[in-house]
Amino acid sequence: MAKTLVTNVSGGELHFGFLPPHGVTLAAWEAVTYDGDLRTMLVARSKGFRTQGAKSLQYCLDNGLICVEAVAEPACSSSSSA
C-alpha cells in the first residue's frame, strides 16, 4: 500500500487543521506519514465535494508551507538465488 509523507517545510511550528484525524501540529521539518493518498482521504471526508481541507492543502502547497510526497512500499522480494 502506498503512503503519503507530509513534511512541514515552513521553517517554524504550524498547526495544519486539515490533516487527519483532527488537525496536526508539526514542528519545523517534522513529518507525519499516512496510509494511502492524502488527497483521496480529504475528498472521502467531504463525500466527493471540494472541501475547505482540500483548499487548505492546496494553499499550503502553493505557499511552500508543506511538502507532500507519495512513498511506495517495496514491491520486490528480498530473497536472492545463488
C-alpha positions as a Markdown table, in Angstrom:
| # | Residue | x | y | z |
|---|---|---|---|---|
| 1 | Met | 0.0 | 0.0 | 0.0 |
| 2 | Ala | 1.3 | 3.5 | -0.9 |
| 3 | Lys | 1.8 | 6.0 | 1.9 |
| 4 | Thr | 1.8 | 9.8 | 1.9 |
| 5 | Leu | 4.6 | 11.7 | 3.7 |
| 6 | Val | 3.7 | 15.2 | 4.8 |
| 7 | Thr | 6.6 | 17.5 | 6.0 |
| 8 | Asn | 6.3 | 21.0 | 7.5 |
| 9 | Val | 8.9 | 23.0 | 5.4 |
| 10 | Ser | 7.7 | 26.4 | 6.6 |
| 11 | Gly | 10.7 | 26.9 | 8.9 |
| 12 | Gly | 8.5 | 27.1 | 12.1 |
| 13 | Glu | 5.9 | 25.2 | 14.0 |
| 14 | Leu | 2.5 | 25.2 | 12.4 |
| 15 | His | -0.9 | 23.7 | 13.0 |
| 16 | Phe | -2.4 | 22.1 | 9.9 |
| 17 | Gly | -6.1 | 21.8 | 10.8 |
| 18 | Phe | -7.0 | 19.8 | 7.6 |
| 19 | Leu | -4.6 | 16.9 | 8.4 |
| 20 | Pro | -6.4 | 13.8 | 9.7 |
| 21 | Pro | -7.7 | 12.9 | 12.1 |
| 22 | His | -8.4 | 16.2 | 13.8 |
| 23 | Gly | -5.6 | 18.5 | 12.7 |
| 24 | Val | -1.9 | 18.1 | 13.4 |
| 25 | Thr | 0.8 | 20.5 | 14.8 |
| 26 | Leu | 4.2 | 19.9 | 13.2 |
| 27 | Ala | 7.5 | 21.5 | 14.3 |
| 28 | Ala | 9.8 | 22.8 | 11.5 |
| 29 | Trp | 10.9 | 19.9 | 9.3 |
| 30 | Glu | 8.7 | 17.4 | 11.3 |
| 31 | Ala | 6.9 | 14.9 | 9.2 |
| 32 | Val | 3.8 | 12.6 | 9.5 |
| 33 | Thr | 3.0 | 9.6 | 7.4 |
| 34 | Tyr | -0.5 | 8.4 | 6.3 |
| 35 | Asp | -1.5 | 5.1 | 4.9 |
| 36 | Gly | -2.9 | 5.8 | 1.4 |
| 37 | Asp | -3.3 | 9.0 | -0.6 |
| 38 | Leu | -3.9 | 12.2 | 1.5 |
| 39 | Arg | -5.9 | 13.9 | -1.2 |
| 40 | Thr | -8.2 | 10.9 | -1.5 |
| 41 | Met | -8.7 | 10.9 | 2.2 |
| 42 | Leu | -9.7 | 14.6 | 2.2 |
| 43 | Val | -12.1 | 14.1 | -0.6 |
| 44 | Ala | -13.6 | 11.0 | 1.1 |
| 45 | Arg | -14.2 | 13.0 | 4.2 |
| 46 | Ser | -16.2 | 15.5 | 2.2 |
| 47 | Lys | -18.2 | 12.8 | 0.3 |
| 48 | Gly | -16.8 | 14.0 | -3.0 |
| 49 | Phe | -17.3 | 17.8 | -2.7 |
| 50 | Arg | -14.3 | 20.2 | -2.7 |
| 51 | Thr | -13.7 | 20.9 | 0.9 |
| 52 | Gln | -12.0 | 23.5 | 3.0 |
| 53 | Gly | -9.5 | 20.8 | 3.8 |
| 54 | Ala | -8.6 | 20.4 | 0.1 |
| 55 | Lys | -8.4 | 24.2 | -0.3 |
| 56 | Ser | -6.2 | 24.5 | 2.7 |
| 57 | Leu | -3.9 | 21.7 | 1.5 |
| 58 | Gln | -3.5 | 23.5 | -1.9 |
| 59 | Tyr | -2.8 | 26.8 | -0.2 |
| 60 | Cys | -0.1 | 25.2 | 1.9 |
| 61 | Leu | 1.4 | 23.6 | -1.1 |
| 62 | Asp | 1.3 | 26.8 | -3.2 |
| 63 | Asn | 2.9 | 28.8 | -0.5 |
| 64 | Gly | 5.7 | 26.4 | 0.4 |
| 65 | Leu | 4.5 | 25.5 | 3.9 |
| 66 | Ile | 4.3 | 21.8 | 3.4 |
| 67 | Cys | 5.8 | 19.1 | 1.2 |
| 68 | Val | 3.6 | 16.1 | 0.2 |
| 69 | Glu | 5.3 | 13.0 | -1.1 |
| 70 | Ala | 3.9 | 9.6 | -2.2 |
| 71 | Val | 6.0 | 6.8 | -0.7 |
| 72 | Ala | 5.7 | 3.4 | -2.3 |
| 73 | Glu | 6.2 | 0.2 | -0.4 |
| 74 | Pro | 8.9 | -2.1 | -1.8 |
| 75 | Ala | 7.4 | -4.4 | -4.4 |
| 76 | Cys | 10.1 | -7.0 | -4.8 |
| 77 | Ser | 11.3 | -9.9 | -2.8 |
| 78 | Ser | 14.4 | -9.6 | -0.7 |
| 79 | Ser | 15.4 | -13.2 | -1.3 |
| 80 | Ser | 18.1 | -13.9 | -4.0 |
| 81 | Ser | 19.2 | -17.1 | -5.7 |
| 82 | Ala | 22.9 | -18.1 | -5.8 |
